[in-house]
Amino acid sequence: MSTLTWQRLTIVGLVSLTLVWLLVRTMDQSGATPPHVPWSAWLISLVVAGCALVFGWQVRSFLKGKRPNLSPLRAARTAVFAQATGYVGAILMGAYGGYALGLLDGWSHGPRREVIISALIALAAAATMVVAGLIAEHWCRHSDDDEDRGEASPA
């Protein structure tokens, strides 16, 4: 399993940003009213980021020998969850960023400004998912694998 890289996450985020920006511009030009970004969007992103960090910390403790009762299968699943958190966070960052950019020309209109601000708050929460995924995946790496292959690989 290859590790997360900033390059891949950036590409995923930019593709998502472009697609959502095009969709929002098309909807806006057709006269459709943009829906609000629900407050639960940022809350769920923060919960997922927190879960990734908690699970990653448990694997880190397992790898340091402080938690011998943790299953190696659970450690591997945590590494996969950490990667999924990073990728989904990048997709959401792009989506919320594209949404905000697509509506940016309506900043002077109060309701549109509220939608843009809620999208930017959700974008910041999605950024925490990306960071949490990267950190949790880093915690899931074996130090033995680093020495054997010359690179880090997740548990």
C-alpha positions as CSV (number, residue, x, y, z in Angstrom):
1,M,0.0,0.0,0.0
2,S,1.5,3.3,-1.0
3,T,1.5,6.2,1.4
4,L,-0.4,9.5,1.0
5,T,1.4,12.2,-0.8
6,W,0.7,15.9,-1.0
7,Q,0.9,15.7,-4.8
8,R,-1.9,13.1,-5.0
9,L,-4.1,14.9,-2.5
10,T,-3.6,18.2,-4.4
11,I,-4.5,16.6,-7.7
12,V,-7.7,15.1,-6.2
13,G,-8.6,18.4,-4.5
14,L,-8.1,20.4,-7.7
15,V,-10.1,18.0,-9.8
16,S,-12.9,18.2,-7.3
17,L,-12.7,22.0,-7.1
18,T,-12.8,22.3,-10.9
19,L,-15.9,20.0,-11.3
20,V,-17.8,21.7,-8.5
21,W,-16.9,25.2,-9.7
22,L,-18.2,24.3,-13.2
23,L,-21.4,22.9,-11.8
24,V,-22.0,25.9,-9.6
25,R,-21.3,28.4,-12.4
26,T,-23.7,26.5,-14.7
27,M,-26.4,26.4,-12.0
28,D,-25.9,30.1,-11.2
29,Q,-26.2,31.1,-14.8
30,S,-29.4,29.2,-15.2
31,G,-30.9,31.1,-12.3
32,A,-30.9,28.3,-9.7
33,T,-30.6,29.2,-6.0
34,P,-27.6,27.6,-4.4
35,P,-28.4,25.5,-1.3
36,H,-26.9,26.3,2.0
37,V,-24.0,24.1,3.3
38,P,-25.5,22.5,6.4
39,W,-23.7,23.1,9.7
40,S,-23.4,19.3,10.1
41,A,-20.9,19.2,7.2
42,W,-18.1,20.8,9.3
43,L,-19.1,18.9,12.4
44,I,-19.0,15.5,10.7
45,S,-15.6,16.4,9.1
46,L,-14.2,17.2,12.6
47,V,-15.6,14.0,14.1
48,V,-14.0,11.9,11.3
49,A,-10.7,13.7,11.7
50,G,-10.8,13.1,15.5
51,C,-11.5,9.4,15.0
52,A,-8.6,9.1,12.6
53,L,-6.3,10.7,15.2
54,V,-7.6,8.5,18.1
55,F,-7.3,5.3,16.0
56,G,-3.9,6.3,14.7
57,W,-2.7,7.1,18.3
58,Q,-3.8,3.6,19.4
59,V,-1.8,2.0,16.6
60,R,1.2,4.2,17.4
61,S,1.0,2.9,21.0
62,F,0.8,-0.6,19.7
63,L,3.8,-0.2,17.5
64,K,5.8,1.2,20.5
65,G,4.8,-1.9,22.5
66,K,2.6,0.0,24.9
67,R,-0.7,-1.6,23.7
68,P,0.0,-5.3,23.0
69,N,-3.6,-6.3,22.9
70,L,-4.4,-4.4,19.7
71,S,-4.9,-6.6,16.7
72,P,-2.5,-6.2,13.8
73,L,-5.5,-6.4,11.5
74,R,-7.0,-3.4,13.3
75,A,-3.8,-1.6,12.8
76,A,-3.9,-2.2,9.1
77,R,-7.5,-1.1,8.9
78,T,-6.6,2.0,10.8
79,A,-3.9,2.8,8.2
80,V,-6.5,2.4,5.4
81,F,-9.0,4.6,7.3
82,A,-6.3,7.2,7.7
83,Q,-5.7,7.2,3.9
84,A,-9.4,7.3,3.2
85,T,-9.8,10.3,5.6
86,G,-7.0,12.1,3.7
87,Y,-8.5,11.5,0.3
88,V,-12.1,12.3,1.4
89,G,-10.8,15.5,3.1
90,A,-9.1,16.5,-0.2
91,I,-12.3,15.8,-2.2
92,L,-14.4,17.9,0.3
93,M,-11.8,20.7,0.3
94,G,-12.0,20.9,-3.4
95,A,-15.8,20.7,-3.4
96,Y,-16.4,23.3,-0.8
97,G,-13.7,25.5,-2.3
98,G,-15.3,25.2,-5.8
99,Y,-18.7,26.0,-4.3
100,A,-17.4,29.1,-2.6
101,L,-15.5,30.2,-5.8
102,G,-18.5,29.6,-8.0
103,L,-20.6,31.9,-5.8
104,L,-17.9,34.5,-5.1
105,D,-19.3,37.1,-7.6
106,G,-22.4,37.3,-5.4
107,W,-20.5,38.3,-2.3
108,S,-22.4,41.6,-2.0
109,H,-25.7,39.7,-1.8
110,G,-26.3,38.8,1.9
111,P,-27.7,35.3,1.5
112,R,-25.0,34.4,-1.0
113,R,-22.4,35.7,1.3
114,E,-23.8,33.4,4.1
115,V,-23.6,30.4,1.7
116,I,-20.0,31.3,0.8
117,I,-19.0,31.7,4.5
118,S,-20.6,28.3,5.4
119,A,-18.7,26.7,2.5
120,L,-15.4,28.2,3.7
121,I,-16.0,26.9,7.2
122,A,-16.7,23.4,5.8
123,L,-13.6,23.8,3.7
124,A,-11.5,24.5,6.9
125,A,-13.0,21.4,8.6
126,A,-12.2,19.3,5.5
127,A,-8.6,20.5,5.7
128,T,-8.5,19.1,9.3
129,M,-9.5,15.8,7.8
130,V,-6.5,15.9,5.4
131,V,-4.1,16.8,8.1
132,A,-5.5,14.2,10.5
133,G,-5.3,11.5,7.8
134,L,-1.7,12.3,7.1
135,I,-0.8,12.3,10.8
136,A,-2.7,9.1,11.5
137,E,-1.1,7.4,8.5
138,H,2.3,8.5,9.7
139,W,1.6,7.0,13.1
140,C,0.7,3.7,11.5
141,R,4.1,3.2,9.9
142,H,6.5,0.5,11.0
143,S,10.0,1.6,11.8
144,D,11.3,-1.9,10.8
145,D,9.8,-1.4,7.3
146,D,11.6,2.0,7.0
147,E,15.0,0.3,7.6
148,D,14.3,-2.7,5.3
149,R,13.0,-0.8,2.2
150,G,14.4,2.6,2.8
151,E,10.9,4.1,2.8
152,A,8.0,4.3,5.2
153,S,5.0,2.1,4.6
154,P,1.7,2.0,6.6
155,A,1.0,-0.8,9.0
